Amino acid sequence: MKLIIGGSFQGKSAYAAEHCSPSPIIVDGSVCTQEEILRCDILNHLHLYIRRLLEQSVSEKEIAEQIYNLCKNNPSMYIVCNELGNGVVPMEVFDRRYRETVGRICCNIAKQAEEVIRIVCGIPIVLKK
């Protein structure tokens, strides 16, 4: 599995598509199901998938376990996630919880991933290989 992180609109999705299979199956974390994630080549917007689960009152622990299992069962997928922890601390409790959950889950994914790439201005920076 490969984790691709970076700020909004930095070229993360394009990088994943370029380095994946010729016609990758891409799912959007804001709307996809677990079953779709198991069959995809690229999970785009992991942060929105996590937000959706938090909005459904799924606990951080359950989300972390679910994502761990999805990664284990689809080890060749690319996971694309926005970096959320580099800016202003949100005022709303939910938004702070969301930001922290995404950060912790990305740390766990990075431990499992064979590669971690940060994209800045379309330029890939390999953090782990």
Backbone as CSV, one residue per row, in Angstrom:
resi,resn,N_x,N_y,N_z,CA_x,CA_y,CA_z,C_x,C_y,C_z
1,MET,0.834,-1.164,0.000,0.000,0.000,0.000,0.886,1.237,0.000
2,LYS,0.378,2.283,-0.625,1.122,3.533,-0.705,0.240,4.661,-0.179
3,LEU,0.795,5.484,0.685,0.087,6.627,1.247,0.624,7.886,0.594
4,ILE,-0.294,8.693,0.057,0.074,9.958,-0.578,-0.621,11.073,0.195
5,ILE,0.172,11.973,0.745,-0.366,13.057,1.560,0.070,14.401,0.987
6,GLY,-0.605,15.448,1.418,-0.248,16.796,0.996,-1.429,17.723,1.194
7,GLY,-1.213,18.978,0.933,-2.275,19.962,1.055,-3.299,19.828,-0.063
8,SER,-4.354,20.600,0.039,-5.406,20.590,-0.983,-4.853,21.056,-2.322
9,PHE,-5.281,20.399,-3.368,-4.975,20.793,-4.751,-3.472,20.878,-5.040
10,GLN,-2.717,19.909,-4.534,-1.269,19.883,-4.744,-0.839,18.844,-5.775
11,GLY,-1.795,18.040,-6.280,-1.461,17.041,-7.289,-1.390,15.614,-6.770
12,LYS,-1.952,15.376,-5.595,-1.902,14.038,-4.993,-2.630,13.004,-5.842
13,SER,-3.849,13.313,-6.234,-4.659,12.364,-7.016,-4.029,12.098,-8.376
14,ALA,-3.522,13.133,-9.007,-2.872,12.968,-10.313,-1.638,12.083,-10.178
15,TYR,-0.882,12.267,-9.113,0.305,11.443,-8.888,-0.095,9.980,-8.723
16,ALA,-1.126,9.728,-7.929,-1.579,8.346,-7.712,-2.025,7.717,-9.023
17,ALA,-2.821,8.443,-9.797,-3.322,7.908,-11.072,-2.177,7.637,-12.046
18,GLU,-1.187,8.498,-12.047,-0.045,8.358,-12.954,0.819,7.139,-12.609
19,HIS,0.881,6.788,-11.339,1.750,5.697,-10.900,1.009,4.388,-10.659
20,CYS,-0.269,4.384,-10.935,-1.089,3.195,-10.715,-1.270,2.450,-12.038
21,SER,-2.189,1.517,-12.064,-2.473,0.765,-13.293,-3.018,1.697,-14.376
22,PRO,-2.987,1.277,-15.651,-3.404,2.155,-16.755,-4.827,2.718,-16.633
23,SER,-5.759,1.931,-16.148,-7.140,2.402,-15.955,-7.551,2.128,-14.517
24,PRO,-7.048,2.923,-13.577,-7.291,2.612,-12.166,-8.747,2.806,-11.755
25,ILE,-9.165,1.982,-10.815,-10.478,2.152,-10.187,-10.261,3.112,-9.024
26,ILE,-10.898,4.276,-9.117,-10.730,5.323,-8.108,-12.051,5.501,-7.374
27,VAL,-12.001,5.450,-6.037,-13.203,5.703,-5.249,-12.982,6.951,-4.408
28,ASP,-14.071,7.651,-4.151,-14.044,8.903,-3.404,-14.496,8.633,-1.971
29,GLY,-13.629,8.925,-1.018,-13.931,8.681,0.387,-15.157,9.390,0.905
30,SER,-15.601,10.432,0.236,-16.782,11.153,0.719,-18.077,10.392,0.456
31,VAL,-18.028,9.404,-0.451,-19.270,8.699,-0.808,-19.132,7.180,-0.933
32,CYS,-17.932,6.634,-0.914,-17.746,5.208,-1.218,-18.115,4.302,-0.044
33,THR,-18.302,3.025,-0.372,-18.579,1.999,0.632,-17.289,1.235,0.951
34,GLN,-17.336,0.461,2.022,-16.188,-0.387,2.360,-15.907,-1.379,1.238
35,GLU,-16.964,-1.917,0.651,-16.811,-2.895,-0.429,-16.088,-2.279,-1.626
36,GLU,-16.409,-1.028,-1.935,-15.734,-0.348,-3.047,-14.252,-0.133,-2.737
37,ILE,-13.949,0.175,-1.487,-12.550,0.368,-1.098,-11.769,-0.932,-1.263
38,LEU,-12.403,-2.042,-0.950,-11.725,-3.339,-1.074,-11.373,-3.674,-2.516
39,ARG,-12.109,-3.090,-3.484,-11.883,-3.398,-4.902,-11.156,-2.292,-5.660
40,CYS,-10.839,-1.194,-4.994,-10.280,-0.047,-5.718,-8.766,-0.120,-5.848
41,ASP,-8.259,0.682,-6.775,-6.815,0.892,-6.903,-6.389,2.131,-6.119
42,ILE,-7.287,3.130,-6.092,-6.984,4.394,-5.411,-8.168,4.790,-4.534
43,LEU,-7.890,4.995,-3.245,-8.877,5.577,-2.337,-8.520,7.049,-2.222
44,ASN,-9.336,7.888,-2.843,-9.108,9.330,-2.820,-9.912,9.938,-1.673
45,HIS,-9.368,10.927,-1.014,-10.040,11.654,0.066,-10.292,10.781,1.295
46,LEU,-9.261,10.123,1.784,-9.394,9.354,3.024,-9.935,10.236,4.144
47,HIS,-9.486,11.472,4.204,-9.921,12.383,5.269,-11.437,12.572,5.258
48,LEU,-12.057,12.577,4.077,-13.513,12.735,4.004,-14.229,11.442,4.388
49,TYR,-13.606,10.311,4.120,-14.159,9.025,4.566,-14.195,8.999,6.098
50,ILE,-13.101,9.429,6.715,-13.031,9.470,8.177,-14.066,10.445,8.732
51,ARG,-14.191,11.603,8.108,-15.168,12.596,8.577,-16.583,12.037,8.524
52,ARG,-16.891,11.351,7.427,-18.224,10.766,7.265,-18.524,9.774,8.396
53,LEU,-17.535,8.945,8.731,-17.737,7.979,9.813,-17.896,8.679,11.160
54,LEU,-17.099,9.704,11.415,-17.248,10.460,12.665,-18.627,11.109,12.753
55,GLU,-19.118,11.618,11.632,-20.453,12.235,11.611,-21.551,11.210,11.873
56,GLN,-21.256,9.928,11.613,-22.201,8.844,11.894,-21.992,8.284,13.305
57,SER,-21.218,8.982,14.120,-20.930,8.622,15.513,-20.145,7.325,15.674
58,VAL,-19.349,6.973,14.667,-18.444,5.830,14.787,-17.241,6.308,15.604
59,SER,-16.804,5.497,16.560,-15.691,5.908,17.425,-14.366,5.909,16.663
60,GLU,-13.417,6.678,17.183,-12.086,6.740,16.573,-11.455,5.350,16.518
61,LYS,-11.644,4.579,17.587,-11.075,3.230,17.641,-11.674,2.347,16.549
62,GLU,-12.985,2.403,16.381,-13.646,1.599,15.340,-13.194,2.028,13.945
63,ILE,-13.041,3.331,13.749,-12.584,3.831,12.447,-11.171,3.323,12.166
64,ALA,-10.297,3.426,13.155,-8.913,2.965,12.984,-8.873,1.474,12.658
65,GLU,-9.683,0.683,13.353,-9.732,-0.765,13.089,-10.260,-1.048,11.688
66,GLN,-11.310,-0.332,11.302,-11.895,-0.529,9.975,-10.874,-0.210,8.881
67,ILE,-10.184,0.896,9.020,-9.210,1.295,8.001,-8.024,0.335,7.995
68,TYR,-7.599,-0.121,9.163,-6.523,-1.114,9.230,-6.916,-2.361,8.437
69,ASN,-8.144,-2.840,8.643,-8.616,-4.039,7.936,-8.750,-3.797,6.435
70,LEU,-9.210,-2.615,6.048,-9.315,-2.300,4.618,-7.928,-2.312,3.972
71,CYS,-6.957,-1.750,4.662,-5.582,-1.727,4.136,-5.012,-3.137,4.052
72,LYS,-5.289,-3.940,5.061,-4.786,-5.318,5.089,-5.388,-6.142,3.954
73,ASN,-6.661,-5.891,3.641,-7.357,-6.677,2.620,-7.223,-6.115,1.209
74,ASN,-6.654,-4.924,1.073,-6.373,-4.356,-0.247,-4.969,-3.739,-0.201
75,PRO,-3.948,-4.591,-0.085,-2.590,-4.092,0.154,-1.939,-3.367,-1.019
76,SER,-2.546,-3.420,-2.196,-1.917,-2.753,-3.346,-2.502,-1.368,-3.627
77,MET,-3.461,-0.922,-2.832,-4.100,0.359,-3.140,-3.237,1.554,-2.751
78,TYR,-3.511,2.648,-3.439,-2.951,3.955,-3.118,-3.987,4.674,-2.262
79,ILE,-3.549,5.266,-1.169,-4.444,6.028,-0.298,-4.026,7.486,-0.388
80,VAL,-4.977,8.338,-0.745,-4.712,9.769,-0.913,-5.442,10.522,0.198
81,CYS,-4.701,11.340,0.941,-5.297,12.049,2.074,-4.721,13.456,2.185
82,ASN,-5.594,14.413,2.437,-5.141,15.781,2.694,-4.484,15.858,4.064
83,GLU,-3.459,16.679,4.172,-2.864,16.983,5.471,-3.741,18.041,6.128
84,LEU,-4.178,17.767,7.342,-5.075,18.696,8.025,-4.429,19.382,9.219
85,GLY,-3.308,18.883,9.681,-2.745,19.354,10.935,-1.714,20.450,10.831
86,ASN,-1.596,21.106,9.695,-0.544,22.110,9.529,-1.044,23.546,9.580
87,GLY,-2.276,23.747,9.992,-2.808,25.104,9.955,-3.345,25.536,11.304
88,VAL,-4.338,26.369,11.243,-4.984,26.906,12.430,-5.749,25.789,13.136
89,VAL,-5.678,25.764,14.458,-6.435,24.781,15.232,-7.909,25.175,15.173
90,PRO,-8.779,24.239,14.746,-10.201,24.572,14.626,-10.820,24.947,15.974
91,MET,-11.798,25.834,15.939,-12.481,26.259,17.158,-13.506,25.229,17.621
92,GLU,-14.146,24.550,16.681,-15.197,23.588,17.024,-14.596,22.280,17.531
93,VAL,-15.209,21.731,18.578,-14.730,20.480,19.177,-14.723,19.356,18.148
94,PHE,-15.797,19.224,17.370,-15.863,18.152,16.375,-14.727,18.280,15.369
95,ASP,-14.472,19.486,14.911,-13.425,19.695,13.906,-12.037,19.385,14.461
96,ARG,-11.800,19.678,15.738,-10.514,19.324,16.357,-10.384,17.807,16.473
97,ARG,-11.478,17.161,16.854,-11.481,15.691,16.962,-11.230,15.059,15.595
98,TYR,-11.873,15.586,14.573,-11.710,15.095,13.201,-10.252,15.235,12.759
99,ARG,-9.689,16.399,12.974,-8.297,16.678,12.586,-7.328,15.725,13.288
100,GLU,-7.548,15.507,14.575,-6.685,14.607,15.344,-6.838,13.160,14.874
101,THR,-8.069,12.748,14.617,-8.315,11.372,14.166,-7.639,11.112,12.831
102,VAL,-7.765,12.031,11.890,-7.114,11.868,10.585,-5.602,11.774,10.764
103,GLY,-5.038,12.632,11.586,-3.594,12.607,11.814,-3.116,11.292,12.401
104,ARG,-3.820,10.805,13.409,-3.419,9.542,14.051,-3.556,8.359,13.098
105,ILE,-4.642,8.335,12.324,-4.846,7.236,11.380,-3.780,7.279,10.285
106,CYS,-3.439,8.457,9.806,-2.374,8.553,8.793,-1.043,8.062,9.357
107,CYS,-0.770,8.331,10.625,0.456,7.812,11.250,0.454,6.288,11.238
108,ASN,-0.691,5.687,11.558,-0.791,4.222,11.556,-0.650,3.653,10.152
109,ILE,-1.278,4.300,9.184,-1.166,3.835,7.798,0.285,3.946,7.336
110,ALA,0.942,5.038,7.689,2.338,5.240,7.279,3.243,4.131,7.813
111,LYS,2.954,3.642,9.009,3.743,2.536,9.565,3.602,1.279,8.715
112,GLN,2.386,1.023,8.217,2.112,-0.176,7.419,2.538,-0.024,5.964
113,ALA,2.521,1.195,5.464,2.714,1.442,4.029,4.117,1.083,3.565
114,GLU,4.184,0.587,2.322,5.511,0.344,1.748,6.129,1.651,1.275
115,GLU,5.288,2.620,0.918,5.781,3.939,0.521,4.878,5.022,1.095
116,VAL,5.490,6.141,1.478,4.750,7.335,1.882,5.336,8.486,1.078
117,ILE,4.466,9.180,0.354,4.905,10.271,-0.517,4.121,11.522,-0.152
118,ARG,4.828,12.622,0.018,4.178,13.916,0.248,4.293,14.705,-1.047
119,ILE,3.188,15.283,-1.470,3.166,16.078,-2.697,3.036,17.556,-2.318
120,VAL,3.953,18.363,-2.830,3.910,19.813,-2.626,4.089,20.459,-3.990
121,CYS,3.126,21.267,-4.407,3.187,21.940,-5.712,3.445,20.953,-6.848
122,GLY,2.849,19.772,-6.743,3.002,18.760,-7.778,4.306,17.987,-7.727
123,ILE,5.156,18.297,-6.758,6.458,17.639,-6.649,6.394,16.573,-5.559
124,PRO,6.701,15.316,-5.926,6.676,14.251,-4.920,7.940,14.259,-4.052
125,ILE,7.732,14.132,-2.761,8.833,14.004,-1.807,8.639,12.654,-1.124
126,VAL,9.544,11.729,-1.367,9.421,10.386,-0.801,9.863,10.428,0.661
127,LEU,8.930,10.114,1.562,9.227,10.098,2.989,9.615,8.707,3.463
128,LYS,9.080,7.699,2.771,9.369,6.307,3.138,9.350,5.464,1.880
129,LYS,10.343,4.620,1.733,10.388,3.705,0.583,10.938,2.376,1.032
